[in-house]
Amino acid sequence: MILLIKKTDNDGRLDLIPQFLETSWKIEIVDAAAPKALATALRTADAMLSMNWQSSMPAAPRLKLLQLPGAGTDDIDFSTVPPHTTVCNVYEHEIGIAEYVLAGMLQWTIGLPKLDAALRRGDWWGSALCGPWHGELHGQTLGIVGYGRIGRETARRALAFGMHVIACSRTPRGADGLVERVEPMSALEALLGQADFVLMALPLEPATQGLIGPAQLARMKPTSVLINVARGALIDEAALFAACRERRIGGAILDTWYRYPAPEDPHGEPSAFPFRALDNVIMTPHASGWTEGLRPRRNRVIAENLDRLARGEPLRNVVRHGAHGMQIAAEP
């Protein structure tokens, strides 16, 4: 069987797949910027690894699997993916992201760099000698918006720190030992009013774009911190900047953005607004899930899915079923 990988994705992130494969696959690297080469390769490919599929993609008559090497599907135009092609994604980033969220909340509450910088100047600021006291996570409330893999992993860690955890999701459910109950999205405003930290951990879709706007920010406590590890566009860009600048909320911890680097502008600003000028915003470059453990975990799951496809077994993490001749069921 033939696996197609775009040249732009052949940057080391997928290098471990061959060592995890148990079935026979021929791996071809193709330059997506060369339309003829891409069209030729897609004519015989059984599977393709890509985070992107748009209307400009050539015909793929044999393609049984479009395997995303990540979780997000916002760059997949499902209407143009061949109907016989099953689309699957892969997660495994929830461990690193959950640790990032806890690190961000601890940094916000304790402020190690500030304490370190003061003592290096000979200033015992923050000590028992002269104060002020720093905070602690114990007893504070974390509100999670979107209670999937990231939400659950974060809740598990927050609970270990003695935090109260509340959540709302488009798929409400009962108690799971981490939160008492996952409320429907209609409870979002109530969650915003209770939480000391609000974590955005849901996918970007038309229904969730701009989910947090001026009205929602106004519901938050003036000391609350908004954490975004999902997608920038979930939060109204201008409204968030204004709320932080005017200190109508405590601030924000932002790992996902509104603008990303391009080849012609590799050092571009992440937003149309100068978040970098605000001292109540922690900024990171979409790095929360990018850990040393992520690559082997994802490569192993992708290889397992390719093996399942080759054997005609149920696939993992099916986003959309294909209508091809060989029935590929979802994993139970």
Secondary structure, DSSP 8 states (H G I E B T S, - for coil): -EEEEEGGG-SSTTTTHHHH--S--EEEEE-TT-HHHHHHHHHH-SEEE-S-B-TT----TT--EEE-SSS--TTB-GGGS-TT-EEE-----HHHHHHHHHHHHHHHHH-HHHHHHHHHTT--TTBTTTB-----STT-EEEEES-SHHHHHHHHHHHHTT-EEEEEESS-B---SSSS-EEEGGGHHHHHHH-SEEEE-S---TTTTT-B-HHHHHHS-TT-EEEE-S-GGGB-HHHHHHHHHTTSSSEEEE-S-S---BTTBTT--SSSS-GGG-TTEEE--S-TT--TTHHHHHHHHHHHHHHHHHHT--BSSEEE----SS---B--
